[in-house]
C-alpha cells in the first residue's frame, strides 16, 4: 500500500510503498478515503511529543470502508462508509483514560495517512449520513476532544455563557459549533480578525483579539456577568485573565498548554469565586457516541479548510505550520 511515512524528527514525510496491515483478533482493516491533519502530527514531526518511535505513519482521523476482518469480528458495516475513533484503549472508567492501555491512533500505532489502517473493531462507526467523506474525516480527534471538554467535563447547559479561546483551531472550532448547537451564548478569542469572523459564521456572538492590549476588558464589557464555561488550550500568561473572566461558580476546562504553564495562579480568586479548573484530553467511547449523536441530530458540518492529495502531505504540513487555516486540513487518499 501507499503510505506517508515519517522516519525521523524534522524529516519530510515521504510517500512510500509499505506492507499492507493484517487484522488480528478483534481488529479490522479500513481502506482510507480521506484523513485529516491535527497539530499532534506537527508536534510529532518536530519531536515535541512523548513516546516517539520511527518509522511511523501519522494520522489520527480517517473515513473509509472496512476491507478485512480479524477473528471474532462480525461484519456490521457492509457497503457503509465508516468513521474512525482515534481514542484507542480508553479503559473502563468514564472519569479518565487507563494510562497503561490508552493511546492515540497515529503513534504508537500506525495511522491514517495511508491507503489502509488497522484498528480495533470497536473503534469503527458508521459515518453520519449528512456528512461528506471530507467532512467526516475532519471530525474524530478534534471533535471528540471538544465534545468531552464542553459537555462531559465542562457540563455545559443551554443558555449558559461560553468563551472558547484560540478560535480557528480544530478543537476550538468544534467547541464553538457544539456550544451554539445547544443554544449557549458563545464568544471567542483569536489573534486573527478573520478567524473571529469565521467563528461568528459558526454561531459565536462576538470575539476579542488577544494580541490587543486589555482584550479581556472588551469581553468583560460584552459579558459583565462572566462566563459559565471557558474552554482553553493555550495556558500561559493569559490564563490569569481567564480566571478573572469566569463567572462565580464557573468552570475553566483546558486540554492543552501551547503557550506553556502560567507563571502564577491566584488561588485566592479561584476559591473565592468557587471556580473549577478541569483538565481533559480526548474522550471515552461513550463520548464519541455522544458526539456522533449531537453531530447527526443538529446536522453539524465540520469546516474544511483545504484538501491535499496524499502525495502532497508535506505541503499540507507546511500549510498547518503557517497557521493560515480556518478549519481542518485534509489528505485525500483515494
KEMIKE-26161 format. One record per residue (C-alpha): x, y, z; chain; residue in one letter. Coordinates in pm, 1 decimal, decimal comma. Layout:
KEMIKE-26161
<<X; Y; Z>; 'A'; 'A'>;
...
//
This chain:
KEMIKE-26161
<<0,0; 0,0; 0,0>; 'A'; 'X'>;
<<96,0; 366,4; -28,5>; 'A'; 'X'>;
<<159,4; 549,9; 297,3>; 'A'; 'X'>;
<<306,8; 882,3; 409,5>; 'A'; 'X'>;
<<592,1; 769,1; 634,2>; 'A'; 'X'>;
<<790,9; 978,3; 883,4>; 'A'; 'X'>;
<<1135,6; 829,8; 950,9>; 'A'; 'X'>;
<<1280,4; 1078,4; 1198,8>; 'A'; 'X'>;
<<1246,4; 1410,2; 1382,9>; 'A'; 'X'>;
<<1237,2; 1704,7; 1144,4>; 'A'; 'X'>;
<<1233,6; 1489,8; 831,7>; 'A'; 'X'>;
<<993,5; 1529,5; 544,3>; 'A'; 'X'>;
<<703,6; 1289,0; 517,2>; 'A'; 'X'>;
<<763,0; 1055,8; 224,6>; 'A'; 'X'>;
<<503,0; 855,8; 37,7>; 'A'; 'X'>;
<<636,7; 501,3; 20,5>; 'A'; 'X'>;
<<513,6; 153,4; -59,9>; 'A'; 'X'>;
<<487,1; -45,7; 262,7>; 'A'; 'X'>;
<<339,9; -379,5; 364,8>; 'A'; 'X'>;
<<-37,9; -399,8; 398,6>; 'A'; 'X'>;
<<-159,6; -432,5; 759,9>; 'A'; 'X'>;
<<-330,1; -755,0; 860,8>; 'A'; 'X'>;
<<-605,1; -761,4; 1122,6>; 'A'; 'X'>;
<<-558,2; -961,0; 1440,2>; 'A'; 'X'>;
<<-838,4; -1092,4; 1663,4>; 'A'; 'X'>;
<<-1094,3; -818,3; 1728,9>; 'A'; 'X'>;
<<-944,4; -590,2; 1463,8>; 'A'; 'X'>;
<<-1037,6; -468,8; 1116,4>; 'A'; 'X'>;
<<-851,4; -311,2; 828,2>; 'A'; 'X'>;
<<-1010,4; 2,4; 682,6>; 'A'; 'X'>;
<<-941,6; 139,6; 335,8>; 'A'; 'X'>;
<<-894,4; 511,3; 391,7>; 'A'; 'X'>;
<<-1058,4; 760,3; 156,7>; 'A'; 'X'>;
<<-970,2; 1079,4; 340,1>; 'A'; 'X'>;
<<-771,2; 1169,8; 652,6>; 'A'; 'X'>;
<<-719,1; 1492,6; 845,9>; 'A'; 'X'>;
<<-415,1; 1659,9; 997,0>; 'A'; 'X'>;
<<-400,2; 1762,3; 1360,5>; 'A'; 'X'>;
<<-141,9; 1973,5; 1543,4>; 'A'; 'X'>;
<<-40,3; 1647,3; 1710,5>; 'A'; 'X'>;
<<108,2; 1535,8; 1377,7>; 'A'; 'X'>;
<<315,3; 1854,5; 1356,3>; 'A'; 'X'>;
<<442,0; 1816,4; 1714,3>; 'A'; 'X'>;
<<544,2; 1454,3; 1648,7>; 'A'; 'X'>;
<<733,7; 1562,8; 1339,3>; 'A'; 'X'>;
<<915,4; 1827,6; 1546,2>; 'A'; 'X'>;
<<998,7; 1577,0; 1819,4>; 'A'; 'X'>;
<<777,3; 1758,8; 2069,8>; 'A'; 'X'>;
<<562,1; 1462,7; 2168,3>; 'A'; 'X'>;
<<601,0; 1177,3; 2414,7>; 'A'; 'X'>;
<<662,6; 818,0; 2310,0>; 'A'; 'X'>;
<<824,1; 891,4; 1975,0>; 'A'; 'X'>;
<<910,0; 597,5; 1752,6>; 'A'; 'X'>;
<<1019,5; 574,9; 1390,9>; 'A'; 'X'>;
<<933,7; 494,2; 1123,6>; 'A'; 'X'>;
<<569,6; 586,9; 1183,2>; 'A'; 'X'>;
<<264,4; 650,1; 968,7>; 'A'; 'X'>;
<<98,3; 954,5; 1120,9>; 'A'; 'X'>;
<<-270,7; 1045,0; 1112,8>; 'A'; 'X'>;
<<-546,6; 1004,4; 1368,9>; 'A'; 'X'>;
<<-858,0; 1092,7; 1169,6>; 'A'; 'X'>;
<<-999,5; 890,9; 885,2>; 'A'; 'X'>;
<<-1303,5; 781,1; 688,1>; 'A'; 'X'>;
<<-1333,7; 486,3; 451,4>; 'A'; 'X'>;
<<-1466,5; 131,8; 420,4>; 'A'; 'X'>;
<<-1393,9; -184,0; 619,1>; 'A'; 'X'>;
<<-1199,3; -419,8; 394,0>; 'A'; 'X'>;
<<-1073,7; -706,1; 613,3>; 'A'; 'X'>;
<<-1186,5; -863,3; 940,1>; 'A'; 'X'>;
<<-991,5; -1029,2; 1217,2>; 'A'; 'X'>;
<<-1101,7; -1333,2; 1413,1>; 'A'; 'X'>;
<<-1423,9; -1282,9; 1606,7>; 'A'; 'X'>;
<<-1534,2; -968,5; 1421,5>; 'A'; 'X'>;
<<-1882,5; -957,9; 1273,6>; 'A'; 'X'>;
<<-1935,9; -750,9; 958,6>; 'A'; 'X'>;
<<-2168,4; -470,2; 1068,6>; 'A'; 'X'>;
<<-2054,9; -219,0; 807,4>; 'A'; 'X'>;
<<-2119,7; -386,3; 472,3>; 'A'; 'X'>;
<<-2145,7; -123,0; 196,0>; 'A'; 'X'>;
<<-2139,9; 155,8; 455,8>; 'A'; 'X'>;
<<-1876,1; 429,5; 485,3>; 'A'; 'X'>;
<<-1719,4; 434,2; 830,7>; 'A'; 'X'>;
<<-1553,9; 687,8; 1056,8>; 'A'; 'X'>;
<<-1272,9; 602,1; 1299,5>; 'A'; 'X'>;
<<-1246,1; 686,4; 1667,0>; 'A'; 'X'>;
<<-877,2; 767,0; 1722,7>; 'A'; 'X'>;
<<-901,9; 713,3; 2101,7>; 'A'; 'X'>;
<<-769,6; 359,9; 2147,7>; 'A'; 'X'>;
<<-773,8; 152,3; 2466,3>; 'A'; 'X'>;
<<-951,8; 410,9; 2680,7>; 'A'; 'X'>;
<<-1042,0; 162,6; 2952,8>; 'A'; 'X'>;
<<-1349,6; 108,8; 3174,6>; 'A'; 'X'>;
<<-1366,0; 444,4; 3355,6>; 'A'; 'X'>;
<<-1555,0; 746,2; 3226,2>; 'A'; 'X'>;
<<-1355,8; 969,9; 3460,5>; 'A'; 'X'>;
<<-1020,5; 921,0; 3287,9>; 'A'; 'X'>;
<<-828,9; 704,4; 3043,4>; 'A'; 'X'>;
<<-631,2; 398,0; 3153,0>; 'A'; 'X'>;
<<-268,2; 511,1; 3149,0>; 'A'; 'X'>;
<<-148,0; 157,7; 3072,3>; 'A'; 'X'>;
<<-362,4; 95,3; 2764,2>; 'A'; 'X'>;
<<-464,5; 434,3; 2627,3>; 'A'; 'X'>;
<<-306,8; 558,0; 2307,3>; 'A'; 'X'>;
<<-399,5; 768,7; 2007,0>; 'A'; 'X'>;
<<-407,9; 637,7; 1652,4>; 'A'; 'X'>;
<<-104,1; 762,6; 1460,3>; 'A'; 'X'>;
<<153,3; 699,9; 1736,5>; 'A'; 'X'>;
<<239,5; 443,1; 1857,9>; 'A'; 'X'>;
<<1,0; 259,3; 1620,8>; 'A'; 'X'>;
<<41,1; 340,0; 1250,6>; 'A'; 'X'>;
<<-222,1; 590,9; 1146,8>; 'A'; 'X'>;
<<-446,1; 704,7; 865,1>; 'A'; 'X'>;
<<-205,6; 876,0; 623,3>; 'A'; 'X'>;
<<-215,0; 556,0; 420,1>; 'A'; 'X'>;
<<-436,7; 353,3; 191,4>; 'A'; 'X'>;
<<-506,1; 103,1; 470,8>; 'A'; 'X'>;
<<-507,7; 120,6; 850,2>; 'A'; 'X'>;
<<-558,8; -145,6; 1118,3>; 'A'; 'X'>;
<<-778,7; -56,1; 1418,2>; 'A'; 'X'>;
<<-981,5; -230,7; 1689,2>; 'A'; 'X'>;
<<-1328,4; -309,8; 1555,7>; 'A'; 'X'>;
<<-1484,0; -122,8; 1849,5>; 'A'; 'X'>;
<<-1331,5; 199,7; 1714,3>; 'A'; 'X'>;
<<-1520,7; 182,4; 1383,7>; 'A'; 'X'>;
<<-1857,8; 355,7; 1343,5>; 'A'; 'X'>;
<<-2094,3; 425,7; 1057,4>; 'A'; 'X'>;
<<-2040,8; 772,9; 912,3>; 'A'; 'X'>;
<<-2323,7; 1021,6; 982,1>; 'A'; 'X'>;
<<-2537,7; 1031,9; 668,9>; 'A'; 'X'>;
<<-2536,7; 1408,6; 623,3>; 'A'; 'X'>;
<<-2157,0; 1437,8; 618,9>; 'A'; 'X'>;
<<-1942,0; 1411,1; 308,9>; 'A'; 'X'>;
<<-1627,6; 1199,0; 324,1>; 'A'; 'X'>;
<<-1416,7; 1511,0; 369,8>; 'A'; 'X'>;
<<-1637,8; 1648,0; 647,6>; 'A'; 'X'>;
<<-1642,3; 1313,7; 828,3>; 'A'; 'X'>;
<<-1263,8; 1279,1; 806,9>; 'A'; 'X'>;
<<-1229,8; 1618,7; 975,7>; 'A'; 'X'>;
<<-1432,9; 1519,3; 1279,6>; 'A'; 'X'>;
<<-1285,2; 1246,5; 1504,8>; 'A'; 'X'>;
<<-989,3; 1366,6; 1715,5>; 'A'; 'X'>;
<<-1071,6; 1737,0; 1739,1>; 'A'; 'X'>;
<<-1445,2; 1676,5; 1761,6>; 'A'; 'X'>;
<<-1407,9; 1420,6; 2039,0>; 'A'; 'X'>;
<<-1169,6; 1646,8; 2232,9>; 'A'; 'X'>;
<<-1413,3; 1936,7; 2205,3>; 'A'; 'X'>;
<<-1718,0; 1727,7; 2297,7>; 'A'; 'X'>;
<<-1559,2; 1596,9; 2616,4>; 'A'; 'X'>;
<<-1432,7; 1944,0; 2709,0>; 'A'; 'X'>;
<<-1769,4; 2111,8; 2653,2>; 'A'; 'X'>;
<<-2009,5; 1850,6; 2788,5>; 'A'; 'X'>;
<<-1852,9; 1561,2; 2981,3>; 'A'; 'X'>;
<<-1603,4; 1781,0; 3166,4>; 'A'; 'X'>;
<<-1749,4; 2127,7; 3113,3>; 'A'; 'X'>;
<<-2108,3; 2028,6; 3197,9>; 'A'; 'X'>;
<<-2249,0; 2289,1; 2959,6>; 'A'; 'X'>;
<<-2619,6; 2361,8; 2984,6>; 'A'; 'X'>;
<<-2838,6; 2550,1; 2735,1>; 'A'; 'X'>;
<<-2826,9; 2930,0; 2752,5>; 'A'; 'X'>;
<<-2508,9; 2940,6; 2957,7>; 'A'; 'X'>;
<<-2228,7; 3180,4; 2858,5>; 'A'; 'X'>;
<<-1922,0; 3021,5; 2697,6>; 'A'; 'X'>;
<<-1579,8; 3153,6; 2598,5>; 'A'; 'X'>;
<<-1366,3; 2947,0; 2357,7>; 'A'; 'X'>;
<<-1006,2; 3062,8; 2321,9>; 'A'; 'X'>;
<<-796,9; 3023,9; 2007,8>; 'A'; 'X'>;
<<-1076,4; 3024,2; 1751,4>; 'A'; 'X'>;
<<-950,4; 2879,9; 1424,4>; 'A'; 'X'>;
<<-802,2; 2568,6; 1581,4>; 'A'; 'X'>;
<<-973,6; 2238,7; 1507,3>; 'A'; 'X'>;
<<-1099,6; 2154,5; 1855,7>; 'A'; 'X'>;
<<-1183,7; 2518,6; 1928,3>; 'A'; 'X'>;
<<-1395,1; 2537,0; 1614,5>; 'A'; 'X'>;
<<-1588,8; 2228,3; 1715,6>; 'A'; 'X'>;
<<-1632,5; 2367,7; 2067,5>; 'A'; 'X'>;
<<-1798,3; 2675,8; 1914,3>; 'A'; 'X'>;
<<-2025,0; 2461,9; 1696,6>; 'A'; 'X'>;
<<-2121,6; 2227,0; 1979,0>; 'A'; 'X'>;
<<-2189,6; 2507,2; 2226,4>; 'A'; 'X'>;
<<-2406,1; 2705,0; 1985,8>; 'A'; 'X'>;
<<-2590,9; 2385,2; 1888,3>; 'A'; 'X'>;
<<-2732,1; 2368,8; 2243,2>; 'A'; 'X'>;
<<-2818,1; 2740,9; 2246,8>; 'A'; 'X'>;
<<-2522,8; 2857,4; 2456,4>; 'A'; 'X'>;
<<-2416,9; 3221,6; 2427,1>; 'A'; 'X'>;
<<-2073,1; 3170,8; 2275,4>; 'A'; 'X'>;
<<-1777,4; 3409,5; 2244,6>; 'A'; 'X'>;
<<-1422,7; 3350,6; 2121,6>; 'A'; 'X'>;
<<-1069,9; 3487,3; 2123,5>; 'A'; 'X'>;
<<-816,3; 3480,5; 1840,5>; 'A'; 'X'>;
<<-515,7; 3675,3; 1714,7>; 'A'; 'X'>;
<<-673,4; 3691,1; 1366,9>; 'A'; 'X'>;
<<-982,0; 3907,5; 1298,4>; 'A'; 'X'>;
<<-1073,4; 3679,1; 1007,2>; 'A'; 'X'>;
<<-1088,5; 3379,6; 1240,4>; 'A'; 'X'>;
<<-1316,0; 3573,1; 1474,6>; 'A'; 'X'>;
<<-1534,6; 3645,8; 1173,6>; 'A'; 'X'>;
<<-1534,7; 3276,3; 1084,0>; 'A'; 'X'>;
<<-1636,9; 3192,1; 1442,5>; 'A'; 'X'>;
<<-1933,2; 3426,7; 1406,1>; 'A'; 'X'>;
<<-2033,2; 3230,1; 1097,5>; 'A'; 'X'>;
<<-2032,3; 2918,3; 1315,7>; 'A'; 'X'>;
<<-2267,1; 3082,2; 1565,4>; 'A'; 'X'>;
<<-2042,8; 3280,6; 1800,1>; 'A'; 'X'>;
<<-2183,7; 3615,3; 1911,0>; 'A'; 'X'>;
<<-1855,5; 3808,3; 1917,4>; 'A'; 'X'>;
<<-1487,5; 3781,2; 1998,2>; 'A'; 'X'>;
<<-1171,4; 3956,2; 2110,1>; 'A'; 'X'>;
<<-822,6; 3976,6; 1960,6>; 'A'; 'X'>;
<<-589,2; 3859,3; 2237,6>; 'A'; 'X'>;
<<-298,6; 4044,3; 2077,7>; 'A'; 'X'>;
<<-462,1; 4374,8; 2162,7>; 'A'; 'X'>;
<<-395,4; 4543,3; 2498,9>; 'A'; 'X'>;
<<-670,2; 4483,4; 2753,2>; 'A'; 'X'>;
<<-850,2; 4237,2; 2528,0>; 'A'; 'X'>;
<<-1011,1; 4090,2; 2835,4>; 'A'; 'X'>;
<<-1170,3; 4422,6; 2924,4>; 'A'; 'X'>;
<<-1358,6; 4419,7; 2595,5>; 'A'; 'X'>;
<<-1502,7; 4079,0; 2679,9>; 'A'; 'X'>;
<<-1587,1; 4196,6; 3029,3>; 'A'; 'X'>;
<<-1792,0; 4479,0; 2879,6>; 'A'; 'X'>;
<<-1970,2; 4237,8; 2647,2>; 'A'; 'X'>;
<<-2040,9; 3983,3; 2922,5>; 'A'; 'X'>;
<<-2025,8; 4164,0; 3259,0>; 'A'; 'X'>;
<<-2169,0; 3860,2; 3441,9>; 'A'; 'X'>;
<<-1869,0; 3649,4; 3337,5>; 'A'; 'X'>;
<<-1855,0; 3315,3; 3158,3>; 'A'; 'X'>;
<<-2007,6; 2997,9; 3297,6>; 'A'; 'X'>;
<<-1766,4; 2787,6; 3092,4>; 'A'; 'X'>;
<<-1428,5; 2873,2; 2942,2>; 'A'; 'X'>;
<<-1260,2; 2623,6; 2706,9>; 'A'; 'X'>;
<<-886,1; 2681,2; 2666,3>; 'A'; 'X'>;
<<-590,0; 2506,4; 2507,3>; 'A'; 'X'>;
<<-323,1; 2775,2; 2541,7>; 'A'; 'X'>;
<<-246,6; 2821,2; 2911,5>; 'A'; 'X'>;
<<46,0; 3059,9; 2953,9>; 'A'; 'X'>;
<<26,5; 3410,8; 3090,9>; 'A'; 'X'>;
<<-323,7; 3467,3; 2955,4>; 'A'; 'X'>;
<<-465,6; 3203,4; 3189,2>; 'A'; 'X'>;
<<-486,6; 3450,5; 3477,2>; 'A'; 'X'>;
<<-720,6; 3667,7; 3271,3>; 'A'; 'X'>;
<<-947,0; 3368,9; 3218,3>; 'A'; 'X'>;
<<-982,6; 3337,3; 3594,8>; 'A'; 'X'>;
<<-1095,2; 3699,6; 3603,7>; 'A'; 'X'>;
<<-1339,2; 3644,1; 3316,1>; 'A'; 'X'>;
<<-1502,1; 3337,2; 3471,7>; 'A'; 'X'>;
<<-1836,5; 3383,9; 3643,6>; 'A'; 'X'>;
<<-1867,7; 3285,8; 4009,6>; 'A'; 'X'>;
<<-1911,2; 2909,7; 4017,6>; 'A'; 'X'>;
<<-1775,7; 2883,0; 3661,8>; 'A'; 'X'>;
<<-1561,4; 2612,6; 3502,9>; 'A'; 'X'>;
<<-1236,5; 2652,2; 3311,3>; 'A'; 'X'>;
<<-1168,3; 2338,9; 3107,9>; 'A'; 'X'>;
<<-830,2; 2306,4; 2938,6>; 'A'; 'X'>;
<<-687,1; 2042,3; 2705,8>; 'A'; 'X'>;
<<-354,9; 2196,8; 2607,6>; 'A'; 'X'>;
<<-78,6; 2435,7; 2707,0>; 'A'; 'X'>;
<<57,1; 2559,2; 2374,6>; 'A'; 'X'>;
<<197,1; 2877,1; 2533,9>; 'A'; 'X'>;
<<331,6; 2695,9; 2840,2>; 'A'; 'X'>;
<<238,2; 2693,0; 3207,0>; 'A'; 'X'>;
<<111,1; 3005,5; 3382,5>; 'A'; 'X'>;
<<387,8; 3167,1; 3587,7>; 'A'; 'X'>;
<<147,7; 3207,1; 3878,3>; 'A'; 'X'>;
<<-200,4; 3104,3; 3981,8>; 'A'; 'X'>;
<<-406,0; 3331,4; 4204,9>; 'A'; 'X'>;
<<-558,2; 3065,3; 4427,7>; 'A'; 'X'>;
<<-748,8; 3321,3; 4632,6>; 'A'; 'X'>;
<<-951,0; 3424,8; 4329,3>; 'A'; 'X'>;
<<-1012,7; 3062,4; 4241,6>; 'A'; 'X'>;
<<-1151,8; 2961,4; 4579,4>; 'A'; 'X'>;
<<-1332,4; 3289,6; 4644,5>; 'A'; 'X'>;
<<-1516,2; 3264,5; 4310,6>; 'A'; 'X'>;
<<-1580,1; 2891,2; 4365,1>; 'A'; 'X'>;
<<-1419,4; 2811,5; 4029,3>; 'A'; 'X'>;
<<-1347,6; 2464,0; 3892,6>; 'A'; 'X'>;
<<-1024,9; 2416,9; 3696,2>; 'A'; 'X'>;
<<-1071,7; 2099,5; 3494,0>; 'A'; 'X'>;
<<-821,7; 1912,7; 3278,4>; 'A'; 'X'>;
<<-931,2; 1693,4; 2989,0>; 'A'; 'X'>;
<<-795,9; 1506,9; 2688,9>; 'A'; 'X'>;
<<-950,9; 1311,6; 2401,4>; 'A'; 'X'>;
<<-1257,2; 1116,5; 2516,5>; 'A'; 'X'>;
<<-1418,1; 784,8; 2606,8>; 'A'; 'X'>;
<<-1612,8; 555,9; 2372,3>; 'A'; 'X'>;
<<-1937,9; 694,2; 2513,0>; 'A'; 'X'>;
<<-1812,5; 1048,7; 2448,9>; 'A'; 'X'>;
<<-1754,6; 953,3; 2085,4>; 'A'; 'X'>;
<<-2106,1; 811,7; 2053,7>; 'A'; 'X'>;
<<-2246,4; 1124,7; 2217,8>; 'A'; 'X'>;
<<-2054,0; 1341,3; 1973,8>; 'A'; 'X'>;
<<-2182,1; 1146,3; 1673,0>; 'A'; 'X'>;
<<-2537,9; 1175,0; 1804,7>; 'A'; 'X'>;
<<-2504,7; 1552,5; 1852,9>; 'A'; 'X'>;
<<-2349,9; 1599,4; 1508,4>; 'A'; 'X'>;
<<-2625,3; 1394,3; 1345,2>; 'A'; 'X'>;
<<-2920,1; 1538,8; 1536,5>; 'A'; 'X'>;
<<-2808,6; 1900,7; 1491,5>; 'A'; 'X'>;
<<-2672,7; 1847,3; 1138,7>; 'A'; 'X'>;
<<-2337,8; 1996,7; 1236,4>; 'A'; 'X'>;
<<-2089,3; 2015,2; 949,3>; 'A'; 'X'>;
<<-1714,9; 2033,4; 1018,2>; 'A'; 'X'>;
<<-1536,8; 2317,7; 844,0>; 'A'; 'X'>;
<<-1283,3; 2202,1; 584,1>; 'A'; 'X'>;
<<-1007,4; 2448,8; 500,9>; 'A'; 'X'>;
<<-825,8; 2263,6; 223,0>; 'A'; 'X'>;
<<-768,0; 1921,3; 68,7>; 'A'; 'X'>;
<<-430,4; 1787,3; -47,6>; 'A'; 'X'>;
<<-358,5; 1456,8; -222,2>; 'A'; 'X'>;
<<-159,6; 1208,6; -15,4>; 'A'; 'X'>;
<<147,1; 1273,8; -231,3>; 'A'; 'X'>;
<<142,8; 1637,6; -114,4>; 'A'; 'X'>;
<<147,3; 1554,8; 256,6>; 'A'; 'X'>;
<<444,8; 1785,0; 314,7>; 'A'; 'X'>;
<<263,0; 2076,9; 156,5>; 'A'; 'X'>;
<<-29,6; 2005,5; 390,1>; 'A'; 'X'>;
<<207,2; 2008,8; 690,0>; 'A'; 'X'>;
<<352,2; 2341,3; 574,7>; 'A'; 'X'>;
<<5,4; 2491,2; 546,9>; 'A'; 'X'>;
<<-71,6; 2389,3; 905,2>; 'A'; 'X'>;
<<262,2; 2513,8; 1039,8>; 'A'; 'X'>;
<<196,5; 2857,8; 887,0>; 'A'; 'X'>;
<<-128,1; 2873,2; 1086,6>; 'A'; 'X'>;
<<-317,4; 3012,4; 791,4>; 'A'; 'X'>;
<<-601,2; 2762,7; 800,7>; 'A'; 'X'>;
<<-955,4; 2818,4; 919,3>; 'A'; 'X'>;
<<-1093,1; 2469,1; 955,9>; 'A'; 'X'>;
<<-942,6; 2127,1; 901,6>; 'A'; 'X'>;
<<-669,3; 2034,3; 653,5>; 'A'; 'X'>;
<<-730,8; 1703,5; 476,5>; 'A'; 'X'>;
<<-536,9; 1444,2; 283,1>; 'A'; 'X'>;
<<-728,4; 1265,2; 9,3>; 'A'; 'X'>;
<<-604,6; 910,3; -19,1>; 'A'; 'X'>;
<<-825,6; 751,2; -287,0>; 'A'; 'X'>;
//
